[in-house]
Every structure is written in structure tokens, then in C-alpha cells.
Amino acid sequence: MTEQKTTRPQLAVLPIASTDEMDDFTESFLMRWDGQTAVGYRDDMRTFMSWCQINSLDPYADITRPKLELYMRWLKNERKNMPSSVKRRIGTVRQFYEIALDDDLVTKNPAKRLIVPKVHLDLTKKVSITGEEMTRLLEAAYDTDPTEYAMCCLMAYCGLRVAETCSLNVEDVGEQINGQDVLRFLAKGGEVELVAVPAVVKRALEAICEGRESGPLLIHRRLKTRFTKSMANRAVQRLSRKAGITSMRVTPHTLRHSSIVAAIDAGVPLREVQLSARHRDISTTIKLYDRGRANLANSSAHTLAEFFGTADGK
């Protein structure tokens, strides 16, 4: 029996606009953000500007709501973008035109009343590993490499994002405020944040600093360079296999997810979890992490069944 090869859907060929082809206003718009947010917004704007080019459309004079509806259809049908990706790309375009409107480059925002695809969360989808699985993964990291162990500790205990973790320098470690060990770092959105450092994480960080006073905190053992996101992803997946975790595909962001979910499971008030996770809105904490994973067992329906009693006497 011959094995059939699965073919990936063909994406539309798109001449991506270079930085030189992006006009000054677009560049000034993108300069409002940094980090991964800026990377994502730049990709969104390059895709949009390139679509305008291949359709001979002036992004300031020719774009209307119907044109953007065609753009959304193109993203879905030709670029094979998922609804979440289409919604994100249109969100970037909407912000772009809102600022262009403020600067009198357009007379109105063509994306303002655009109906974007609805993104439905699968509330049953597993988003984290269990506490026992996390313990096994950390033990595997501890037995493998001090730097990988410290990296996993930062994401598992402190809830740092992978980009935040990889960007840390030795100078960011060792600060104390009111006798509390803290870590100062540049968070998502470019804001400086502080997180508490428990003793287990402090020991892991001290083990890899080795008397160094500056430079990257996490250095790849073989390449002798700063850890990158791709390096971290490969390391975490390798460690999860070593730990025998088969319930889901584990990535660095899984460790952050698991940190937040475990805090909720441990009874930490949602407001405190929100602050530790650095979510701007508590609805993000509730929607993404406290998804009612175990709440079916605690549903009010069970309480009402006891309160009302049962007509069938059972």
C-alpha cells in the first residue's frame, strides 16, 4: 500500500513590499510599537500594501469598505489565512487608517464598520500541562543543562513570555525591593516590568551567572550565543519528550499558560493572577485561562439539583 502524501494549500504569490517601498507615514505608524508587536504589525502592513500594489490601488485615495471586504476575502481564499489571522490583519489596518484620519491623509476610516470574522475559542482545548507534568519537565531540564533549567523556571514559575525570557541580561538579575528579590525586564509593549523571584528561580539564575556582571543571561551551551525564541522552542519540546509528556505539544508559551492555570487552580485570586500575568484586562485572564476547565464539575446546575430536589426521587 503506497503512502499518500498530503499537499499543503498553495498560497497566492505576493510581491512583498520592501521597507524602501513603504511610505514615510506607514513607517511612522510602525514606529509606535517595538518588539514582537512591531514585527507583527510590519508583516500586516507589508501584506496590505503589497495587495494594494498588485491591484493598482492607492492606499489613501482608493480604499473603501467594499475594497477591504475584497481584501479579507483574498486573505481567506488566496492566502489561506485563518479567521484569527484575518481579524488581526484587519485590526492593524483599522488602526493605520484611524491615525491617518487624525493626520488628514484620509477623509474617513474605511475599516471602522468593517465586519470581521468571528473567532470562536474552543473552551475544551487543552492549554496547559498538569502540575505533575511540569515537575517532570523541570526535573528533565535540571538534569540536562543549567541554562535550559533556568529558562524553564522563568517561564514556569514567573510566567515570563519566551521573548521576554530570551531578552534578559545579567544586569536584570539580583535586584531587591523591600527585601524581595525581583527581576526587572522589558515586557511586551515595551514597558519595564518587575516580577517576584522565588528562591528556586533565584538559585537557578545564580548558577548560570557564574560571576558575570553583564551580557546575555541565557547563553546557548554549544553556540555560545544568546538564546533565541527558536532555540527555546526546540529545547522545551526536547525536554517535554524527555519528560514523557504526550498529552499535548509543549512549547515555551505552554509553560506560561501552565503557570497561569496552575495559579488559578491553586486558589490565587483572579485579580492577583491578572496582575502577575500582566494582563491589562481581567477578562483576558478569565477568557483564556479560567475557561471553566474544571467548572463543569462545580456548575451551579449540580447545586440547584440538590436545592430543588428531584421529582423522580433519585
C-alpha positions in Angstrom: 0.0 0.0 0.0 1.6 3.3 -1.1 1.6 6.1 1.3 -0.3 9.2 0.1 1.4 12.5 0.5 -0.6 15.3 1.9 -0.3 18.5 -0.1 -0.4 21.9 1.6 -2.7 24.5 0.1 -1.0 26.8 -2.4 -0.7 30.3 -1.2 -1.1 33.2 -3.6 2.2 34.6 -4.8 2.6 38.0 -3.2 5.4 40.5 -4.1 6.1 41.6 -0.5 6.7 45.4 -0.3 10.2 46.2 1.0 11.0 48.8 3.6 12.0 51.2 0.9 8.6 50.8 -0.8 6.8 51.6 2.4 5.9 55.3 2.5 7.0 57.6 5.4 3.6 57.7 7.0 3.5 53.9 7.2 6.9 53.8 8.7 6.0 56.4 11.3 2.9 54.4 12.1 5.0 51.3 12.7 7.5 53.2 14.9 4.8 53.4 17.5 5.5 49.8 18.6 8.5 47.7 19.2 9.4 44.1 20.0 7.2 41.3 18.6 4.2 43.7 18.3 6.2 45.8 15.8 7.2 42.6 13.9 3.6 41.5 13.6 2.3 44.9 12.6 5.0 45.3 10.0 4.1 42.0 8.4 0.4 43.0 8.4 1.1 46.3 6.7 3.5 44.8 4.2 0.9 42.3 3.2 -1.8 45.0 2.9 0.4 47.5 1.0 1.5 44.7 -1.4 -2.1 43.7 -2.1 -2.8 47.4 -2.9 0.2 47.4 -5.3 -0.8 44.3 -7.2 -4.4 45.7 -7.6 -3.1 49.2 -8.5 -4.9 50.8 -5.6 -3.7 53.9 -3.8 -4.0 53.0 0.0 -5.1 56.6 0.8 -7.3 57.5 -2.1 -8.8 54.3 -3.4 -9.5 52.1 -0.3 -13.2 51.8 0.7 -15.0 49.4 2.9 -16.0 47.2 -0.1 -12.3 47.1 -1.2 -11.4 45.9 2.3 -14.1 43.3 2.1 -12.4 42.0 -1.0 -9.0 42.1 0.8 -10.5 40.0 3.6 -11.8 37.5 1.0 -8.4 37.4 -0.6 -6.7 36.7 2.7 -9.1 33.9 3.4 -9.3 32.3 -0.1 -5.9 33.0 -1.6 -3.6 33.4 1.4 -5.5 30.7 3.3 -5.4 32.8 6.5 -7.4 31.5 9.5 -10.2 33.8 10.8 -8.0 34.8 13.7 -5.2 36.0 11.3 -7.7 37.9 9.1 -9.1 39.6 12.2 -5.6 40.5 13.4 -4.6 41.9 10.0 -7.7 44.0 9.6 -7.2 45.3 13.2 -3.8 46.6 12.2 -5.3 48.2 9.0 -8.1 49.8 11.1 -5.5 51.4 13.5 -3.5 52.6 10.5 -6.5 54.4 9.0 -7.6 55.8 12.4 -4.2 57.6 12.7 -4.2 58.5 9.0 -7.6 60.2 9.7 -6.1 62.2 12.6 -3.4 63.4 10.2 -5.9 64.3 7.5 -4.5 61.8 5.0 -7.9 60.3 4.5 -11.5 61.7 5.0 -12.7 58.7 6.9 -11.6 55.3 8.2 -12.8 52.7 5.7 -12.2 49.9 8.2 -14.2 51.4 11.0 -17.5 49.5 10.4 -16.0 46.5 8.7 -17.4 43.2 9.8 -14.5 40.9 10.6 -14.6 37.1 11.0 -15.7 35.9 14.4 -13.1 33.8 16.3 -14.6 31.1 18.4 -12.5 29.8 21.2 -12.5 26.0 21.8 -13.1 26.0 25.6 -12.4 22.3 25.7 -8.9 22.6 24.2 -6.1 21.8 26.5 -3.9 24.9 27.1 -1.6 23.7 29.8 0.2 20.7 31.3 -0.6 19.4 34.7 1.5 20.1 37.8 2.9 16.6 37.8 3.9 17.0 34.1 5.5 20.4 34.9 7.5 18.8 37.7 8.8 16.1 35.3 9.7 18.7 32.7 11.6 20.9 35.2 13.5 17.8 36.5 14.4 16.9 33.0 15.7 20.4 32.4 17.7 20.3 35.7 19.3 17.1 34.7 20.1 18.3 31.1 21.5 21.9 31.3 21.6 24.7 33.9 20.7 27.3 31.3 17.7 25.4 30.0 16.6 24.8 33.5 16.8 28.5 34.4 14.9 29.3 31.2 12.1 26.9 32.1 12.0 28.2 35.6 11.5 31.8 34.4 8.5 30.8 32.3 7.0 28.2 34.6 7.4 30.0 38.0 7.4 33.7 37.0 5.1 33.4 33.9 7.5 35.2 31.6 6.9 35.1 27.8 9.6 33.4 25.7 10.6 36.7 24.1 10.9 38.4 27.5 12.9 35.5 28.8 15.4 35.4 25.9 16.0 39.2 26.1 17.1 39.1 29.7 20.6 40.3 30.6 22.7 39.5 33.6 22.2 43.1 34.8 18.4 42.4 35.1 19.1 39.8 37.9 19.8 40.4 41.6 17.7 43.4 42.4 15.9 43.6 45.7 13.0 45.8 46.7 11.9 45.9 50.3 13.9 42.7 50.9 12.1 41.0 48.0 14.1 39.5 45.1 12.8 40.9 41.8 13.5 40.7 38.2 13.4 43.8 36.1 12.8 43.3 32.4 11.4 44.8 29.2 7.9 43.3 28.8 5.6 43.0 25.8 4.6 46.5 24.6 8.0 48.0 25.6 7.1 48.6 29.2 9.6 47.9 32.1 8.1 45.4 34.5 9.0 43.8 37.8 8.2 40.2 38.8 8.9 38.5 42.1 11.7 35.8 42.0 11.1 32.8 44.3 14.1 31.1 45.9 14.1 28.2 43.4 14.3 30.6 40.5 17.0 32.7 42.2 19.2 29.6 42.7 18.7 28.7 39.0 19.8 32.2 37.9 22.8 32.4 40.2 24.0 29.0 38.8 24.2 30.4 35.3 25.6 33.9 36.0 28.9 32.4 37.1 30.3 35.7 38.4 29.3 37.6 35.2 28.2 41.2 35.6 26.8 41.9 32.1 25.8 40.3 28.9 23.0 37.9 27.9 21.6 35.9 30.8 20.8 32.8 28.8 23.7 31.6 26.6 23.4 28.6 24.4 25.8 25.9 25.6 27.1 24.9 22.2 26.7 28.0 20.1 27.8 30.4 22.8 25.2 33.0 21.7 22.1 34.5 23.3 19.2 32.1 23.4 16.6 32.9 20.8 12.9 32.0 20.6 13.6 29.2 18.1 16.3 27.8 20.4 14.0 27.9 23.3 11.2 26.2 21.4 13.4 23.4 20.3 14.8 23.0 23.9 11.3 22.9 25.5 10.0 20.4 23.0 13.0 18.2 23.5 12.7 18.4 27.3 9.0 17.6 27.2 9.8 14.4 25.2 12.5 13.5 27.7 9.9 14.1 30.5 7.5 11.7 28.7 4.7 14.3 28.2 2.4 13.1 25.5 -0.8 14.8 26.4 -0.1 17.8 24.2 2.6 19.5 22.1 4.6 21.6 24.6 6.0 24.9 23.6 7.6 27.8 25.6 4.2 29.5 25.7 2.7 26.3 27.2 4.9 26.9 30.2 3.5 30.4 30.7 -0.1 29.1 30.1 0.6 26.4 32.7 1.9 28.9 35.2 -1.3 31.0 35.0 -3.6 28.0 35.0 -1.8 26.5 38.0 -2.1 29.7 39.9 -5.9 29.7 39.4 -6.0 26.0 40.4 -4.0 26.8 43.5 -6.7 29.2 44.6 -4.8 32.5 43.9 -7.5 35.2 43.4 -8.1 36.1 39.8 -7.2 39.7 40.4 -3.8 38.6 41.7 -3.4 36.2 38.7 -4.2 39.0 36.3 -1.5 41.3 37.8 1.1 38.5 37.9 0.3 37.6 34.3 0.4 41.3 33.4 -2.9 41.2 31.6 -4.4 44.7 31.0 -7.9 43.4 31.4 -9.1 40.6 33.8 -11.4 39.4 31.1 -8.3 38.1 29.3 -7.4 36.0 32.3 -10.8 34.6 32.6 -11.5 34.0 28.9 -8.2 32.4 28.0 -7.1 30.7 31.2 -10.0 30.2 33.6 -12.1 28.6 30.8 -14.3 26.5 33.1 -11.8 23.6 32.6 -12.9 22.1 35.9 -16.0 24.3 36.4 -18.4 21.7 34.8 -18.0 19.7 38.0 -18.7 22.8 40.1 -21.5 24.0 37.9 -24.5 25.7 39.6 -26.7 23.1 38.0 -25.4 20.5 40.5 -26.1 22.8 43.4 -29.6 23.5 42.1 -30.3 19.8 41.7 -29.6 19.4 45.4 -31.5 22.6 46.3 -34.7 21.8 44.4 -34.6 18.1 44.9 -35.7 15.6 42.2 -39.2 14.7 41.1 -38.1 11.2 40.3 -37.0 10.6 43.9 -33.5 9.7 42.8 
